[in-house]
């Protein structure tokens, strides 16, 4: 969500939680599915009290959209685990008694998702998400640099693993967000001339109508010039710097690289995948997956693998043939016979 939309929405979520906490009610299952925004921008926080947690539930396993969980573990006497895995506080995931700070954690997860478009913890199933919640810290480097520092600090305080060090009251989040919203552009506004930001037209001072008329007359006389200047500015504008994402990936010790003295890693054109050559064969790693996948039929690959222009296939050499394999599945296909040794590298163009 754009920051100018995310901050007012998050402020209303915090206000709803604050009102509930003041009445002694802890939500314990705050997540996007329980938050609705009306057409007029009013935010509603729904499903208080985990009413559905006490009913028989379906066996859905998806970690991101899984229903509220209700599991008992009498053997270890850890009590009851209730909530949704991707938004569950560490103490909640352990089955411990929770207080309003669990809602603060979930609020941080929701705010993180609003600002990044990604969940704090992502994995293939509920058990893996719970494992990440229990042992991993939130990666705040994924928050865009355009987010105000005060909001980044608030996220860090909400997503502190130890509840003793976490933000103690959601009201503090409301205050911080409202202050940050005051300096951010209001939704739907910007640089509209003659209109005071944040006020509907009916609430403008009486002089505003005259100012708008004057601005309209002036704008009409220079519209051609503005269009020409705008087009020139658009075509000659400097390229906007892209946000750089960095991460580390350790190749498992039981799958060493095949030939260390040569290049063994190729990156897809869109930067979302990379493939590397090991003694087992080619492994492909996607940015939206935690682990790499072995491409069957690519054992004994020689030289550097290479991607197709669309990034959906990988080419590789197996003496005495040059082959390709689709990343969506299927067996390798022979491209050509090699009259000499395998090439060290190749390029696939349209």
Secondary structure, 3 states (H helix, E strand, C coil): CCHHHHHHHHHHHHHHHHHHHHCCCCCCCCCHHHEEECCCCCEEECCHHHHHHHCCCCCCCCCCCCCCEEEECCCCCCCEEEECHHHCCHHHHCCCCCCHHHHHHHHHHHHHHHHHCCCCCCCCCHHHHHHHHHHCCCCHHHCCCCCCHHHHHHHHHHCCCCCCCCCCCHHHHHHHHHHHHHHCCCCCCCCCCCCCCCCCHHHCCCHHHHHHHHHHHHHHHCHHHHHHHHHHHHHHCCCCCCCCCCCCCCCCCCCCECCCCCCCEEECCCCCEEEEEECCEEEEEECCCCCCEECCCCCCCEEEEEECCCCCEEEEEECCEEEEEECCCCCCEEEEECCCCCCCCCCCCC
